Amino acid sequence: MSSEVRFTDFKSDKQPTWCPGCGDFGTMNGMMKALANTGNHPDETFVVAGIGCSGKIGTYMHSYALHGVHGRALPVGTGVKLARPDLEVMVAGGDGDGYSIGAGHFVHAVRRNVDMTYVVMDNRIYGLTKGQASPTSRQDFETATTPEGPKQPPVNPLALALSAGGTFIAQSFASDAQRHTQIVQEAIEHDGFGFVNVFSPCVTFNDVDTYDYFRDSLVDLSETDHDPTDYDAAKDLILAGEEEYQGVIYRDDEARPYGEVHGLDSDMSQVPDGAPEGAMDLVREFY
């Protein structure tokens, strides 16, 4: 860990209003630890979130932040990173926010490969709106609005990311603090779009995908012979769908991030001469 930055430096004075036991606590703690471990500073970090239980994470973290609208966090994060490449940009969302209304933005953010990190708190349910089936809910998952289950297969975010050209695809478990932090840290350090799907149990509305379920079923890829740089191995692992995995599933070390490819390495947040009066004040307020 950097001698200058501690993980507690990323804690705000606002108390989270998540349900006691929510997996989002562990997810956020791992994000803060990973940022500190990579030497980032709150004044050089920008956290973007959308709507859902994950939406207020920027309020609970001490950094620059924006609480956006449902499914639109990724384009905002992309804009921030391209305008201010010196900032560490981290986008946070949920499975509903990212894989339903935000699915189109997800695919295009992956293929652009902008150098930022996307952490999805996947609890396989809509928690904020009181327990409806989400894009990643099981086909037979019973809720008040789907009493016989959604009757459609869940979205496979890992397959979406790989097919869109993802250069860093990983999965972690909020309760496994050390491994979760390590995986998010690797995503931050990756030169390109670092995507981490985090199993973040909802203790209030999801009694199927629980902490015990993931503890009993998760296979840690660091304890297998899986090579994350092998595309075909990653594809087979993702599409087999036979087990739940934790670890880096695919990593392309040769890919170059969008900003580097297009020479976007300078501060573009300044309004050019001749802009309408007051525009610079808006820019300063935003950044």
VENPEKA-V123869 format. One record per run of one state. SS is the DSSP state (H for helix, E for strand, C for the rest). FROM is the first residue (numbers start at 1). TO is the last residue. If there is no record, write none. Layout:
# VENPEKA-V123869
[[SS | FROM | TO] [SS | FROM | TO]]
This chain:
# VENPEKA-V123869
[[C | 1 | 6] [H | 7 | 10] [E | 11 | 11] [C | 12 | 22] [H | 23 | 37] [C | 38 | 41] [H | 42 | 44] [E | 45 | 49] [C | 50 | 56] [H | 57 | 60] [E | 61 | 61] [C | 62 | 63] [E | 64 | 67] [C | 68 | 72] [H | 73 | 83] [C | 84 | 87] [E | 88 | 94] [H | 95 | 101] [C | 102 | 102] [H | 103 | 112] [C | 113 | 116] [E | 117 | 122] [C | 123 | 125] [E | 126 | 126] [C | 127 | 131] [E | 132 | 132] [C | 133 | 156] [H | 157 | 163] [C | 164 | 167] [E | 168 | 173] [C | 174 | 176] [H | 177 | 189] [C | 190 | 193] [E | 194 | 199] [C | 200 | 210] [H | 211 | 217] [E | 218 | 220] [H | 221 | 223] [C | 224 | 230] [H | 231 | 240] [C | 241 | 243] [E | 244 | 251] [C | 252 | 257] [H | 258 | 261] [C | 262 | 278] [H | 279 | 286] [C | 287 | 287]]
